[in-house]
Amino acid sequence: MVASTPTYALRMAQEAHALGIDLPGSAVSRIILSGEPAGSIPQTKALIEEQWGAKAFDTAGMTEIGTIMVFECEHQPGGTHIIEDHVIEEVIDPDTLAPVAYGEAGERVVTSFGRGAIPLLRYRTGDQVCKVPAAICSCGRGFDIYQGGILGRVDDMKIIRGTNVYPRAIEAIVREYSDVDEFQTVITRGACAMRSRCGSSSSQTSPGIGGRVWPRRCTTGWRSPMRG
């Protein structure tokens, strides 16, 4: 088993390829991903699984509560179970602070029972989540699920020429192209424009890949019902 951020898992796979190491033929059967929203982006997870020849599972934690608070079970229901015997997790409208219903996106608010000296009471995390009932997973656990894991941050959205753009949606598109090792998105505020820089360590990188990626729409990610 290997535990890593999604970005570093991809980086290790690049280095293994350069060194002639056969990762799919190794003893690694599971990759535990944490530290970045990319662990719950299906395209990124699929790329990691392809490069490692192992199953990837998403999890997330917070320094403030001193432990992980969500995990993806073996059944992989398309989201992460909330560890509800350690924390109370609420989802609110970040503007009105009113609770939102199952299936509606909002901001994650946590109350932790795990730190007696420094408890957290209704702590606003800034995380974007969408809570759904535990029953959608067949594993039998009673813990509710954050569909899609941690979706990003409530302030992630950028408006480019009147269009809502989400970093998560950009990565989901870029990671469909296995010959892209790294990418950077640059927003030029004066011109109100967005450009990408895609790079690869491979000499086999397809020409004009940026032209194939960026005509795709990057507005298909989490769309807040409160932010138009």
C-alpha positions as CSV (number, residue, x, y, z in Angstrom):
1,M,0.0,0.0,0.0
2,V,1.1,3.5,-0.8
3,A,-0.3,6.7,0.9
4,S,0.2,9.9,-1.0
5,T,-1.3,13.1,-2.4
6,P,-2.7,12.6,-5.9
7,T,-0.1,14.9,-7.3
8,Y,2.8,13.0,-5.8
9,A,1.3,9.7,-6.8
10,L,1.4,10.9,-10.4
11,R,4.9,12.3,-9.9
12,M,6.2,9.0,-8.5
13,A,4.7,7.2,-11.5
14,Q,6.5,9.5,-13.9
15,E,9.8,8.9,-12.1
16,A,9.2,5.1,-12.1
17,H,8.6,5.2,-15.9
18,A,11.8,7.2,-16.4
19,L,13.8,4.7,-14.3
20,G,12.3,1.7,-16.1
21,I,10.4,0.5,-13.0
22,D,7.3,-1.6,-13.7
23,L,4.8,-0.2,-11.2
24,P,1.8,-2.3,-12.4
25,G,4.0,-5.3,-11.9
26,S,4.9,-4.3,-8.3
27,A,3.4,-5.5,-5.0
28,V,1.4,-2.3,-4.6
29,S,-2.3,-3.1,-4.7
30,R,-3.8,0.0,-3.1
31,I,-3.1,3.8,-3.2
32,I,-4.6,5.9,-0.4
33,L,-5.0,9.5,-1.6
34,S,-5.4,12.5,0.6
35,G,-4.5,16.2,0.9
36,E,-6.0,17.4,-2.4
37,P,-9.5,17.3,-4.0
38,A,-8.0,15.5,-7.0
39,G,-8.4,12.2,-5.1
40,S,-12.1,12.3,-5.7
41,I,-11.9,13.5,-9.4
42,P,-12.7,10.3,-11.4
43,Q,-10.4,11.2,-14.3
44,T,-7.4,11.8,-12.0
45,K,-8.1,8.6,-9.9
46,A,-8.4,6.6,-13.2
47,L,-5.0,7.9,-14.4
48,I,-3.3,7.0,-11.1
49,E,-4.9,3.5,-11.2
50,E,-3.7,3.0,-14.7
51,Q,-0.1,4.1,-14.0
52,W,0.2,2.1,-10.8
53,G,-1.9,-0.9,-11.6
54,A,-3.6,-0.5,-8.2
55,K,-6.9,0.6,-6.8
56,A,-7.0,4.1,-5.5
57,F,-9.1,5.3,-2.5
58,D,-9.9,8.8,-1.4
59,T,-9.7,10.1,2.1
60,A,-9.4,13.5,3.8
61,G,-8.5,14.9,7.2
62,M,-8.0,18.2,9.0
63,T,-5.2,19.4,11.3
64,E,-7.9,21.2,13.3
65,I,-9.6,18.0,14.3
66,G,-6.4,16.0,14.5
67,T,-7.6,13.1,12.3
68,I,-9.3,12.0,9.1
69,M,-13.0,12.6,8.9
70,V,-14.0,10.9,5.6
71,F,-12.9,7.7,3.8
72,E,-13.8,5.8,0.7
73,C,-14.9,2.2,1.4
74,E,-14.2,-0.9,-0.7
75,H,-17.5,-0.5,-2.5
76,Q,-16.5,2.9,-3.8
77,P,-20.0,4.4,-4.0
78,G,-18.8,7.6,-5.8
79,G,-18.1,9.4,-2.5
80,T,-16.5,9.3,0.9
81,H,-18.2,8.1,4.2
82,I,-18.2,10.6,7.0
83,I,-16.8,9.2,10.3
84,E,-19.9,10.2,12.2
85,D,-18.9,8.6,15.6
86,H,-16.0,11.2,15.8
87,V,-17.6,14.3,14.2
88,I,-20.9,16.0,13.5
89,E,-20.9,17.3,10.0
90,E,-23.4,19.8,8.7
91,V,-23.8,21.4,5.2
92,I,-24.9,25.0,5.0
93,D,-25.6,27.7,2.4
94,P,-22.3,29.8,2.7
95,D,-24.3,33.0,2.2
96,T,-27.4,32.6,4.3
97,L,-25.8,30.0,6.8
98,A,-29.1,28.0,6.5
99,P,-28.8,24.2,6.4
100,V,-29.2,22.6,3.0
101,A,-31.0,19.3,2.2
102,Y,-29.5,16.0,1.1
103,G,-28.2,16.3,-2.4
104,E,-27.6,20.0,-2.3
105,A,-24.1,21.5,-2.5
106,G,-22.9,23.8,0.3
107,E,-20.2,24.5,2.8
108,R,-19.0,21.9,5.3
109,V,-19.3,22.8,9.0
110,V,-17.8,20.4,11.6
111,T,-18.1,19.8,15.3
112,S,-15.4,17.5,16.7
113,F,-15.4,15.3,19.8
114,G,-11.9,14.1,19.4
115,R,-9.9,17.0,20.9
116,G,-10.8,17.7,24.5
117,A,-8.4,20.5,24.9
118,I,-9.2,22.4,21.7
119,P,-12.7,21.3,20.6
120,L,-14.3,22.6,17.5
121,L,-17.9,23.8,17.6
122,R,-19.6,24.4,14.3
123,Y,-16.3,25.2,12.6
124,R,-16.7,26.6,9.0
125,T,-14.2,24.8,6.9
126,G,-14.7,26.5,3.5
127,D,-14.9,23.0,1.9
128,Q,-17.5,22.4,-0.8
129,V,-19.5,19.2,-0.3
130,C,-22.8,17.5,-1.2
131,K,-24.1,15.1,1.5
132,V,-26.2,12.1,0.5
133,P,-27.7,9.3,2.7
134,A,-25.6,6.3,3.6
135,A,-28.1,4.0,1.9
136,I,-26.7,4.8,-1.5
137,C,-23.7,2.5,-0.6
138,S,-24.2,-1.2,-0.3
139,C,-21.4,-1.7,2.2
140,G,-23.8,-1.6,5.1
141,R,-22.3,1.3,7.1
142,G,-24.6,3.9,8.5
143,F,-22.3,6.8,7.9
144,D,-23.6,9.4,5.4
145,I,-21.6,10.1,2.3
146,Y,-20.1,13.2,0.7
147,Q,-20.9,12.6,-2.9
148,G,-17.7,13.1,-5.0
149,G,-15.7,13.6,-1.8
150,I,-14.4,17.1,-1.0
151,L,-15.5,19.0,-4.2
152,G,-13.2,22.0,-3.6
153,R,-13.4,25.3,-1.8
154,V,-16.4,27.6,-1.6
155,D,-14.3,30.5,-3.1
156,D,-12.7,28.3,-5.9
157,M,-15.0,29.6,-8.6
158,K,-13.6,32.2,-11.0
159,I,-15.7,34.2,-13.4
160,I,-14.0,34.4,-16.8
161,R,-15.8,36.6,-19.3
162,G,-19.1,35.9,-17.6
163,T,-18.6,32.2,-17.3
164,N,-18.3,30.3,-14.0
165,V,-15.0,28.2,-14.1
166,Y,-14.0,25.6,-11.5
167,P,-10.5,24.3,-10.9
168,R,-11.9,20.8,-10.3
169,A,-13.6,20.8,-13.8
170,I,-10.3,21.9,-15.4
171,E,-8.4,19.1,-13.9
172,A,-11.1,16.5,-14.8
173,I,-10.6,17.5,-18.5
174,V,-6.8,17.7,-18.4
175,R,-6.4,14.3,-16.8
176,E,-8.2,12.6,-19.6
177,Y,-5.0,13.1,-21.6
178,S,-2.3,10.7,-20.3
179,D,0.5,12.5,-22.1
180,V,0.1,15.6,-19.9
181,D,2.4,15.3,-16.9
182,E,1.8,18.8,-15.4
183,F,-0.4,21.7,-16.1
184,Q,-0.8,25.3,-14.9
185,T,-3.8,27.6,-15.3
186,V,-3.1,31.3,-15.5
187,I,-5.8,34.0,-15.2
188,T,-5.0,37.4,-16.6
189,R,-7.2,39.8,-14.8
190,G,-6.6,42.8,-17.1
191,A,-7.7,40.9,-20.2
192,C,-10.1,38.7,-18.1
193,A,-8.8,35.6,-19.9
194,M,-7.6,32.2,-18.9
195,R,-4.7,30.2,-20.5
196,S,-3.2,26.9,-19.8
197,R,0.3,25.5,-19.9
198,C,0.6,21.8,-20.4
199,G,3.9,19.9,-20.1
200,S,5.2,16.4,-20.4
201,S,8.5,14.7,-19.8
202,S,7.8,12.3,-22.7
203,S,9.1,12.9,-26.2
204,Q,5.9,11.3,-27.4
205,T,3.6,14.1,-26.3
206,S,1.0,14.8,-29.0
207,P,1.4,18.2,-30.7
208,G,-1.2,20.8,-30.1
209,I,-2.6,19.1,-27.0
210,G,-3.6,22.5,-25.5
211,G,-5.7,23.1,-28.5
212,R,-7.6,19.8,-27.9
213,V,-8.1,20.4,-24.2
214,W,-9.2,24.0,-23.8
215,P,-12.0,24.2,-26.4
216,R,-13.7,21.8,-23.9
217,R,-16.0,23.5,-21.4
218,C,-14.6,23.9,-17.9
219,T,-17.8,24.9,-16.3
220,T,-19.2,21.5,-15.6
221,G,-17.9,21.1,-12.1
222,W,-19.7,22.0,-8.8
223,R,-22.1,24.8,-9.5
224,S,-23.4,26.7,-6.4
225,P,-27.1,27.3,-6.4
226,M,-26.3,30.5,-4.4
227,R,-23.7,32.0,-6.8
228,G,-25.5,31.9,-10.1
